[in-house]
Amino acid sequence: MSARTRIATRTARWMLGMTAGLCLAGAALAQGTAYVSSEKDQALTLIDLATLSVKGTIPTCKRGRHIQMTAQGQIMLACTDSNAADVIDPATGKSVRRIPLGDEPEAFDISPDGKTLYVSNEDEGAVSFIDAANGKVLNTIKVGKEPEGVKVSADGKTLYVTSEVASLVHAIDVASAKVVKNIKVGKRPRRMAFTPDGKELWVTNELDASVSIVATDTGTVKDTIKFEVKGARSEDITPVGIQISRDGKRAFVALGRANHVAFVDVPARKVTHLVLVGKRAWNVTLDKAEARLYVVNGLSDDVTVVDVAAAKPIKSIPVGRVPYGLVVVE
């Protein structure tokens, strides 16, 4: 074997080892399961994060929509047509209990101590405070028509609720259960996310192709980011789902009928990337390492997996009919 051949062989082995190492590292980042709710199926779809393939379903209640994890590591799903939350143990894949949520529940949040559920009741134009242990309604607060997004502050003192019809965010004092401020935002506000320091609340405006940035200390809009997608009409840019990275540097916004996700530089207030995903990108969820973004597409009945570093889609995975939300259990 010549010296040149030996060098080439060693180089090839080194590159193969590096590739294998990178694959193992990627696999280490992708262990666990994603649980996807859908409005037309009485089931959650389970995605294996290592293989990015569907590995099963879990039966649940009717018209599953908003979904999130509890502090106890259980999955809680709001079922609009069952007027209840289904609580599922991911270890067994079985429902452990149902909690009444009032009429037409769509979205909810959980108090920092885990004792209270805050639920938007769309048809009632109200927000309910519900005891998580026994399902008892503690308070009902009237808000604007068609409330949806619900987000409680990290200190548990202030609850924010979006009203789609009134184009308002209602700031509610939790202790007194009273609206203390109505904040005018863009048209048809949907979902919200706090920056990690809690100083800003980002609100998606579905019919305004924008995000309103609210200063939480004053309850006023301090900035607005408008979205544009080449080839898409403004009315087809319909932002809904949003998540902000743990370091507070980036926001990820699902642009609805524009079929894209926007990567936003938070301090600069600028869109850095637009990633093409499925039809009607509805909600977004980062994995624990924030290496992958899972985008739920409501009209193509799939989930697009996006490589965050590369800002490129990896794969689209068919799931249930009219998927709505997703949580990751790692």
Beta strands, then each sheet from edge to edge (+ up, - down):
strand 1: 33-38
strand 2: 43-48
strand 3: 53-59
strand 4: 64-69
strand 5: 75-79
strand 6: 84-89
strand 7: 94-100
strand 8: 105-110
strand 9: 116-121
strand 10: 126-131
strand 11: 137-142
strand 12: 147-152
strand 13: 158-163
strand 14: 168-173
strand 15: 178-184
strand 16: 189-194
strand 17: 200-205
strand 18: 210-215
strand 19: 220-226
strand 20: 242-244
strand 21: 250-254
strand 22: 260-265
strand 23: 270-276
strand 24: 281-286
strand 25: 292-297
strand 26: 302-307
strand 27: 312-318
strand 28: 323-329
sheet 1: 3+ 2- 1+ 28-
sheet 2: 4+ 5- 6+ 7-
sheet 3: 8+ 9- 10+ 11-
sheet 4: 12+ 13- 14+ 15-
sheet 5: 16+ 17- 18+ 19-
sheet 6: 20+ 21- 22+ 23-
sheet 7: 24+ 25- 26+ 27-
end
